[in-house]
Amino acid sequence: MTAFDPWDPAFLADPYPAYAELRAQGRVQYYEPTGQWLVPHHADVSALLRDRRLGRTYQHRFTHEDFGRTAPPAEHEPFHVLNDHGMLDLEPPDHTRIRRLVSKAFTPRTVERLRPYVHGLAAELVSGLVEAGGGDLLSEVAEPLPVAVIAEMLGIPEPDRAPLRPWSADICGMYELNPSQETAAKAVRASVEFTEYLRELIEFRRKEPGEDLISGLIAAYDEGDRLTEQEMISTCVLLLNAGHEATVNATVNGWWALFRHPDQLAALRADRSLVPTAVEELMRYDTPLQLFERWVLDDIEIDGTTVPRGSEIAMLFGSANHDPAVFDAPDKLDLARRENPHISFSAGIHYCIGAPLARIELAASLGALLDRAPTLHLAAEPRRKPNFVIRGLSSLHVAV
């Protein structure tokens, strides 16, 4: 095996050399510590994301016993009830039904209508950072922007938004490899609290509907489109978590990359037309979601190796986005890169429904910082989160 070690601080600081070793050793490798098959090449990851012999769940076809798996501990049930009813962890036909309803809130016209709000909020947040002479880019700009946008879409009142980010962080801790008992306990507590809050909000919206997504989902339910209350709750939590985690981490990972490549930052400051390709390149260069898991529902073969039913495949997005078979000079940050088929938003039926909105948010914050903080620079060495699957920083202090 290679230097691949998702708990090693040196690996977490820079996993990309280990990915190169993995790719050189083959197309699929079994990793004993997590009991997963690692897939590091772009072509394989892209194909498997579209392969219906794999699934985000297996419970639509098998029991835990049939699949050779152990049911989660009973004390984790609140987390799994919440997680397992969201469309990211469902397969057709349930996935199709829920995604069809949610897609109505993410039409190009709807997303485009949010553009002025997103740009206005980004400008406001960056102005506050500038007036203070700097601060933590994570907490002052990267976090509040996407959280406010998705909360606005859902219809969560502004005074209620403070717990959203902590709840999300605790729930997302369960997506790391081999989470600890403490991590699980936090996720369960957050799942219970978030569920209780949304149950009350849904009841309120039944009596006083608005123009928000929750009201829209209630209307669809009342019209007989077979959306249960638990599916509504799980969908709202998924949209909040997925609707800001990637954007937050892409923002701070991206600026940390820019500070380490002053020539690229200078080119971006000199030419704002680079912003669209810069957003794509920063998403590729230091990928916010490093790993995506799928269950093998029927035996598959990868490069002569049979991966049997009941196995778990770990598709390494970070490695795929640095595959030299697809990207010229993949370890080079090139903000003008035109051919950039990165898979940071996944692919297939689970392609990120909020990708267009995320791109608007990333471009808005990037543009606002370039315009309003032209002398932005690093004030202290950033701190990296001790996570692998969701890659990001715990702080990024800057000065102007």
C-alpha positions as CSV (number, residue, x, y, z in Angstrom):
1,M,0.0,0.0,0.0
2,T,1.0,3.6,-0.5
3,A,1.3,6.6,1.9
4,F,-2.5,6.7,1.8
5,D,-3.4,7.2,5.4
6,P,-6.5,9.3,6.1
7,W,-5.6,9.8,9.8
8,D,-2.0,10.9,9.2
9,P,-1.6,14.7,9.7
10,A,1.0,14.8,6.9
11,F,-1.3,13.0,4.5
12,L,-4.2,15.4,5.4
13,A,-1.9,18.4,4.8
14,D,-1.2,17.2,1.3
15,P,-2.8,14.0,0.1
16,Y,-2.0,14.4,-3.6
17,P,1.4,12.7,-3.7
18,A,-0.1,9.7,-2.1
19,Y,-2.9,9.7,-4.7
20,A,-0.2,9.7,-7.5
21,E,1.2,6.5,-5.9
22,L,-2.2,4.9,-5.7
23,R,-2.9,5.6,-9.4
24,A,0.5,4.2,-10.3
25,Q,-0.3,0.9,-8.4
26,G,-3.5,0.1,-10.2
27,R,-7.1,1.0,-10.8
28,V,-8.6,-0.6,-7.7
29,Q,-7.0,-1.6,-4.3
30,Y,-8.5,-3.0,-1.2
31,Y,-7.9,-0.9,1.9
32,E,-8.1,-3.0,5.1
33,P,-8.4,-0.2,7.7
34,T,-11.8,0.9,6.3
35,G,-12.8,-2.3,4.5
36,Q,-13.2,-0.3,1.2
37,W,-12.1,-0.7,-2.4
38,L,-10.2,2.5,-3.3
39,V,-10.7,3.8,-6.9
40,P,-8.3,6.6,-7.8
41,H,-8.5,7.1,-11.6
42,H,-10.8,9.7,-13.2
43,A,-12.2,7.4,-15.9
44,D,-13.2,4.7,-13.4
45,V,-14.7,7.2,-10.9
46,S,-16.6,8.9,-13.6
47,A,-18.0,5.6,-14.9
48,L,-18.8,4.1,-11.5
49,L,-20.8,7.3,-10.6
50,R,-23.1,6.3,-13.4
51,D,-23.1,2.6,-12.9
52,R,-26.5,1.3,-11.7
53,R,-24.8,-1.8,-10.2
54,L,-23.7,0.5,-7.4
55,G,-25.9,2.4,-5.0
56,R,-25.8,4.9,-2.2
57,T,-27.9,2.4,-0.3
58,Y,-28.6,-1.3,-0.5
59,Q,-31.7,-1.4,1.7
60,H,-34.1,-1.0,-1.3
61,R,-32.9,-4.5,-2.4
62,F,-31.4,-6.2,0.6
63,T,-31.6,-6.5,4.4
64,H,-28.4,-5.9,6.4
65,E,-28.1,-9.7,6.9
66,D,-28.6,-10.4,3.2
67,F,-25.9,-8.0,2.3
68,G,-23.5,-9.3,4.9
69,R,-23.6,-6.1,6.9
70,T,-24.3,-5.3,10.5
71,A,-27.2,-2.9,11.3
72,P,-26.1,0.4,12.9
73,P,-26.2,0.6,16.7
74,A,-29.7,1.4,18.0
75,E,-28.4,4.6,19.7
76,H,-27.5,6.0,16.3
77,E,-31.0,5.6,15.0
78,P,-31.9,9.4,15.0
79,F,-29.0,10.1,12.7
80,H,-29.8,7.2,10.3
81,V,-33.5,8.0,10.1
82,L,-32.6,11.6,9.2
83,N,-29.8,10.7,6.8
84,D,-31.4,7.7,5.1
85,H,-34.6,9.6,4.0
86,G,-32.6,12.3,2.1
87,M,-32.4,11.9,-1.7
88,L,-28.6,11.6,-1.6
89,D,-28.9,8.3,0.2
90,L,-31.9,7.0,-1.7
91,E,-32.1,5.1,-5.0
92,P,-34.9,5.1,-7.6
93,P,-37.9,5.3,-7.4
94,D,-37.8,7.3,-4.1
95,H,-34.8,9.3,-5.2
96,T,-36.4,10.2,-8.5
97,R,-39.6,11.3,-6.8
98,I,-37.9,13.6,-4.3
99,R,-35.4,15.0,-6.7
100,R,-38.2,15.9,-9.1
101,L,-39.9,17.9,-6.4
102,V,-36.8,19.6,-5.2
103,S,-35.6,20.4,-8.8
104,K,-38.5,22.8,-9.1
105,A,-36.6,25.1,-6.6
106,F,-33.4,24.9,-8.6
107,T,-34.5,25.7,-12.1
108,P,-32.2,28.0,-14.0
109,R,-34.7,30.8,-13.7
110,T,-35.1,30.4,-9.9
111,V,-31.3,30.2,-9.4
112,E,-30.8,33.2,-11.6
113,R,-33.3,35.2,-9.6
114,L,-31.1,34.7,-6.5
115,R,-28.0,36.2,-8.2
116,P,-28.6,39.8,-7.0
117,Y,-29.2,38.6,-3.5
118,V,-26.1,36.5,-3.5
119,H,-23.9,39.3,-4.9
120,G,-25.4,41.9,-2.5
121,L,-24.7,39.7,0.5
122,A,-21.2,38.9,-0.7
123,A,-20.4,42.6,-1.1
124,E,-21.9,43.3,2.4
125,L,-19.9,40.6,4.1
126,V,-16.6,41.6,2.4
127,S,-17.2,45.2,3.2
128,G,-17.4,44.2,6.9
129,L,-14.2,42.3,6.6
130,V,-12.4,45.3,5.0
131,E,-13.8,47.8,7.6
132,A,-12.4,45.6,10.4
133,G,-9.0,45.5,8.7
134,G,-9.2,41.8,8.2
135,G,-10.3,38.7,10.2
136,D,-11.1,35.1,9.7
137,L,-12.2,34.7,6.1
138,L,-13.9,31.4,7.0
139,S,-16.3,32.8,9.7
140,E,-16.7,36.3,8.2
141,V,-17.4,35.5,4.5
142,A,-17.1,31.8,3.5
143,E,-19.6,30.5,6.0
144,P,-22.3,33.1,6.3
145,L,-22.8,33.6,2.6
146,P,-24.0,30.1,1.5
147,V,-25.7,29.4,4.9
148,A,-27.8,32.6,4.5
149,V,-28.6,31.7,0.8
150,I,-29.8,28.2,1.5
151,A,-31.7,29.3,4.6
152,E,-33.4,32.0,2.6
153,M,-34.4,29.4,0.0
154,L,-35.8,27.1,2.6
155,G,-37.6,29.8,4.4
156,I,-35.8,29.6,7.8
157,P,-36.3,32.9,9.7
158,E,-33.1,34.9,10.2
159,P,-33.3,34.7,14.1
160,D,-33.3,30.9,13.9
161,R,-30.2,30.5,11.7
162,A,-27.4,30.5,14.4
163,P,-27.6,26.7,15.1
164,L,-27.7,25.7,11.5
165,R,-23.9,25.6,10.9
166,P,-23.1,23.8,14.2
167,W,-25.8,21.2,13.5
168,S,-24.5,20.7,10.0
169,A,-20.9,20.3,11.2
170,D,-21.9,17.7,13.8
171,I,-24.0,15.7,11.4
172,C,-21.3,15.8,8.7
173,G,-18.8,14.3,11.1
174,M,-20.5,11.0,10.5
175,Y,-19.4,11.0,6.9
176,E,-15.7,10.7,7.9
177,L,-14.1,7.3,7.8
178,N,-14.6,5.2,11.0
179,P,-16.2,8.0,13.1
180,S,-15.6,7.9,16.8
181,Q,-18.3,7.3,19.5
182,E,-18.0,11.0,20.4
183,T,-18.5,12.0,16.8
184,A,-21.5,9.7,16.6
185,A,-23.0,11.1,19.8
186,K,-22.7,14.7,18.5
187,A,-24.3,13.7,15.2
188,V,-27.2,12.0,17.0
189,R,-27.8,15.0,19.2
190,A,-27.7,17.4,16.2
191,S,-30.1,15.1,14.3
192,V,-32.6,15.2,17.1
193,E,-32.4,18.9,17.6
194,F,-32.5,19.8,13.9
195,T,-35.5,17.4,13.3
196,E,-37.5,18.9,16.2
197,Y,-36.9,22.4,14.9
198,L,-37.9,21.5,11.3
199,R,-41.0,19.6,12.5
200,E,-42.1,22.8,14.3
201,L,-41.3,25.0,11.3
202,I,-43.2,22.7,8.9
203,E,-46.2,22.9,11.1
204,F,-46.0,26.7,11.2
205,R,-45.6,26.8,7.4
206,R,-48.7,24.6,7.0
207,K,-50.7,27.4,8.7
208,E,-48.8,30.3,7.2
209,P,-47.2,29.3,3.8
210,G,-44.7,31.5,2.1
211,E,-42.8,31.5,-1.2
212,D,-40.0,29.3,0.2
213,L,-39.0,25.7,-0.6
214,I,-40.5,24.2,2.6
215,S,-43.9,25.7,1.8
216,G,-43.5,24.3,-1.8
217,L,-42.8,20.8,-0.4
218,I,-45.8,21.0,1.9
219,A,-48.0,22.0,-1.0
220,A,-46.7,19.0,-3.0
221,Y,-47.4,16.7,-0.1
222,D,-50.9,18.1,0.3
223,E,-51.5,17.6,-3.4
224,G,-50.7,13.9,-3.0
225,D,-47.2,13.8,-4.5
226,R,-46.3,11.2,-1.8
227,L,-43.7,13.2,0.1
228,T,-43.7,12.2,3.8
229,E,-42.9,14.6,6.6
230,Q,-39.7,12.7,7.4
231,E,-38.7,13.0,3.7
232,M,-39.4,16.7,3.9
233,I,-37.2,17.0,7.1
234,S,-34.4,14.9,5.6
235,T,-34.5,16.9,2.4
236,C,-34.2,20.2,4.2
237,V,-31.3,19.0,6.2
238,L,-29.5,17.6,3.1
239,L,-30.0,20.8,1.2
240,L,-28.6,22.9,4.1
241,N,-25.6,20.6,4.6
242,A,-24.8,20.0,0.9
243,G,-25.8,23.6,0.1
244,H,-23.1,25.1,2.0
245,E,-20.4,22.6,3.1
246,A,-18.8,22.4,-0.4
247,T,-19.0,26.2,-1.0
248,V,-17.5,27.0,2.4
249,N,-14.6,24.7,2.0
250,A,-14.1,25.5,-1.7
251,T,-13.8,29.2,-0.7
252,V,-11.1,28.8,2.0
253,N,-9.3,26.0,0.2
254,G,-9.3,28.2,-2.9
255,W,-7.9,31.3,-1.2
256,W,-5.3,29.3,0.6
257,A,-4.2,28.0,-2.8
258,L,-4.2,31.5,-4.2
259,F,-2.0,32.8,-1.4
260,R,0.5,30.0,-2.1
261,H,0.5,30.9,-5.8
262,P,1.0,34.6,-5.9
263,D,1.5,34.6,-9.7
264,Q,-2.0,33.2,-10.2
265,L,-3.5,35.6,-7.7
266,A,-1.9,38.5,-9.5
267,A,-3.2,37.3,-12.8
268,L,-6.7,37.0,-11.4
269,R,-6.5,40.5,-9.9
270,A,-5.4,41.9,-13.3
271,D,-8.1,40.1,-15.3
272,R,-11.5,39.5,-13.8
273,S,-12.6,37.6,-16.9
274,L,-10.7,34.7,-15.3
275,V,-13.2,34.4,-12.5
276,P,-15.4,31.6,-14.1
277,T,-12.4,29.4,-15.0
278,A,-10.8,30.2,-11.7
279,V,-13.9,28.9,-9.8
280,E,-13.7,25.6,-11.7
281,E,-9.9,25.3,-11.2
282,L,-10.0,26.0,-7.5
283,M,-12.7,23.4,-7.1
284,R,-10.5,20.9,-8.9
285,Y,-7.1,21.8,-7.4
286,D,-8.1,21.2,-3.8
287,T,-11.3,19.3,-3.9
288,P,-13.8,20.0,-1.0
289,L,-15.2,16.4,-1.1
290,Q,-12.4,14.0,-1.3
291,L,-14.2,10.7,-1.2
292,F,-17.7,9.4,-2.2
293,E,-18.9,6.0,-1.2
294,R,-21.1,3.5,-3.1
295,W,-22.3,0.0,-2.3
296,V,-21.7,-2.8,-4.8
297,L,-25.2,-4.2,-5.5
298,D,-24.1,-6.7,-8.1
299,D,-20.5,-8.0,-8.7
300,I,-18.4,-5.7,-10.9
301,E,-15.0,-6.1,-12.4
302,I,-12.4,-3.4,-12.5
303,D,-9.2,-4.1,-14.5
304,G,-9.5,-7.8,-14.0
305,T,-10.3,-7.6,-10.3
306,T,-13.8,-8.8,-9.2
307,V,-15.3,-6.5,-6.5
308,P,-18.1,-8.7,-5.0
309,R,-21.6,-7.7,-4.1
310,G,-21.7,-6.4,-0.5
311,S,-18.4,-4.4,-0.9
312,E,-18.1,-0.7,-0.4
313,I,-16.3,1.4,-3.0
314,A,-14.5,4.6,-2.1
315,M,-14.2,6.8,-5.2
316,L,-11.4,9.3,-4.6
317,F,-12.5,12.6,-6.1
318,G,-9.4,14.3,-5.0
319,S,-7.2,11.8,-6.9
320,A,-9.5,11.7,-9.9
321,N,-9.2,15.5,-10.2
322,H,-5.4,15.2,-10.3
323,D,-5.3,12.4,-12.9
324,P,-2.7,13.2,-15.6
325,A,-4.6,11.1,-18.0
326,V,-7.3,13.8,-18.0
327,F,-5.6,17.0,-16.9
328,D,-2.4,18.5,-18.3
329,A,0.0,19.3,-15.5
330,P,-2.6,18.3,-12.9
331,D,-0.6,19.5,-9.9
332,K,-0.2,23.0,-11.3
333,L,-2.8,25.6,-10.4
334,D,-3.9,27.2,-13.7
335,L,-6.8,29.6,-13.3
336,A,-7.0,29.9,-17.1
337,R,-7.5,26.1,-17.6
338,R,-10.1,25.6,-20.2
339,E,-10.5,21.8,-20.4
340,N,-11.5,21.0,-16.8
341,P,-13.9,18.0,-16.5
342,H,-13.5,17.9,-12.7
343,I,-16.0,15.7,-10.7
344,S,-16.2,17.9,-7.6
345,F,-20.0,18.0,-8.0
346,S,-20.2,14.2,-8.6
347,A,-22.0,12.8,-11.7
348,G,-24.9,10.5,-12.7
349,I,-28.3,10.6,-10.9
350,H,-26.6,12.0,-7.7
351,Y,-25.0,15.0,-9.5
352,C,-25.2,18.0,-7.2
353,I,-28.5,19.7,-7.7
354,G,-27.2,22.9,-6.3
355,A,-24.1,23.1,-8.5
356,P,-25.3,26.2,-10.5
357,L,-26.1,28.1,-7.3
358,A,-22.7,27.1,-5.7
359,R,-20.9,28.5,-8.8
360,I,-22.8,31.8,-8.4
361,E,-21.8,31.9,-4.7
362,L,-18.2,31.1,-5.3
363,A,-17.9,33.7,-8.1
364,A,-19.7,36.3,-6.0
365,S,-17.4,36.0,-3.0
366,L,-14.3,35.7,-5.2
367,G,-15.3,38.8,-7.2
368,A,-16.2,40.8,-4.1
369,L,-12.9,40.1,-2.4
370,L,-10.9,41.0,-5.5
371,D,-12.8,44.3,-5.9
372,R,-13.2,45.4,-2.3
373,A,-10.0,43.9,-0.8
374,P,-7.4,44.2,-3.5
375,T,-4.5,44.0,-1.0
376,L,-5.9,40.9,0.8
377,H,-3.1,38.8,2.2
378,L,-2.5,36.0,4.6
379,A,-2.2,37.1,8.3
380,A,-1.4,33.8,9.9
381,E,-0.8,30.2,8.9
382,P,-4.2,28.6,8.4
383,R,-5.4,25.6,10.5
384,R,-6.6,22.6,8.7
385,K,-9.5,20.5,10.0
386,P,-8.5,17.0,11.0
387,N,-10.9,15.6,8.4
388,F,-10.3,13.7,5.2
389,V,-13.6,13.2,3.4
390,I,-14.7,16.8,3.8
391,R,-11.5,18.7,3.2
392,G,-11.3,22.3,4.6
393,L,-9.7,24.7,7.0
394,S,-10.9,25.6,10.5
395,S,-9.7,29.2,10.1
396,L,-8.1,31.4,7.5
397,H,-7.0,34.7,9.0
398,V,-6.4,37.5,6.5
399,A,-5.5,41.2,6.5
400,V,-6.1,44.1,4.2
